Amino acid sequence: MFSALCLIETGEGVISGVTYPVLQISEQYKDVLYKTPVEKGVRVEPNPGHLSHFKFYDPEGNILEAYCPGIYEEN
């Protein structure tokens, strides 16, 4: 369910201090993905507003964001 992610440094650097990758969560895993990195010991944003939209950190402390499009439009 939670696969490895490889970030490749390009040497171009970050354009802005608030720029970071956003990874799309598929509809299939939107309700269960948050708990997997937590169980694996990954540093994850505590108590996100929605379990299908949260930030987590790589081993170097860089922010990544996971988001399932459409979750805020659900009834």
Contacts in CASP RR format, 6 or more apart in sequence:
PFRMAT RR
TARGET T0000
AUTHOR 0000-0000-0000
METHOD contacts of the structure
MODEL  1
MFSALCLIETGEGVISGVTYPVLQISEQYKDVLYKTPVEKGVRVEPNPGH
LSHFKFYDPEGNILEAYCPGIYEEN
1 29 0 8 1.000
1 32 0 8 1.000
1 33 0 8 1.000
1 36 0 8 1.000
2 33 0 8 1.000
2 36 0 8 1.000
2 37 0 8 1.000
2 40 0 8 1.000
5 23 0 8 1.000
5 58 0 8 1.000
5 64 0 8 1.000
7 21 0 8 1.000
7 58 0 8 1.000
7 62 0 8 1.000
14 20 0 8 1.000
20 62 0 8 1.000
20 63 0 8 1.000
20 64 0 8 1.000
20 65 0 8 1.000
21 64 0 8 1.000
21 65 0 8 1.000
22 64 0 8 1.000
22 65 0 8 1.000
22 66 0 8 1.000
22 67 0 8 1.000
23 64 0 8 1.000
23 65 0 8 1.000
23 66 0 8 1.000
23 67 0 8 1.000
24 66 0 8 1.000
24 67 0 8 1.000
24 68 0 8 1.000
24 69 0 8 1.000
25 33 0 8 1.000
25 52 0 8 1.000
25 66 0 8 1.000
25 67 0 8 1.000
25 68 0 8 1.000
26 68 0 8 1.000
27 68 0 8 1.000
30 51 0 8 1.000
30 52 0 8 1.000
30 68 0 8 1.000
30 71 0 8 1.000
31 51 0 8 1.000
31 52 0 8 1.000
33 51 0 8 1.000
33 52 0 8 1.000
33 66 0 8 1.000
34 44 0 8 1.000
34 48 0 8 1.000
34 51 0 8 1.000
34 52 0 8 1.000
34 54 0 8 1.000
34 66 0 8 1.000
35 51 0 8 1.000
37 44 0 8 1.000
37 56 0 8 1.000
38 44 0 8 1.000
42 56 0 8 1.000
42 57 0 8 1.000
43 56 0 8 1.000
43 57 0 8 1.000
43 61 0 8 1.000
44 54 0 8 1.000
44 55 0 8 1.000
44 56 0 8 1.000
44 57 0 8 1.000
45 54 0 8 1.000
45 55 0 8 1.000
45 56 0 8 1.000
48 54 0 8 1.000
48 55 0 8 1.000
50 71 0 8 1.000
50 72 0 8 1.000
52 66 0 8 1.000
52 67 0 8 1.000
52 68 0 8 1.000
52 71 0 8 1.000
53 65 0 8 1.000
53 66 0 8 1.000
53 67 0 8 1.000
53 68 0 8 1.000
53 71 0 8 1.000
53 72 0 8 1.000
54 65 0 8 1.000
54 66 0 8 1.000
55 63 0 8 1.000
55 64 0 8 1.000
55 65 0 8 1.000
55 66 0 8 1.000
56 63 0 8 1.000
56 64 0 8 1.000
56 65 0 8 1.000
56 66 0 8 1.000
57 63 0 8 1.000
57 64 0 8 1.000
58 64 0 8 1.000
END
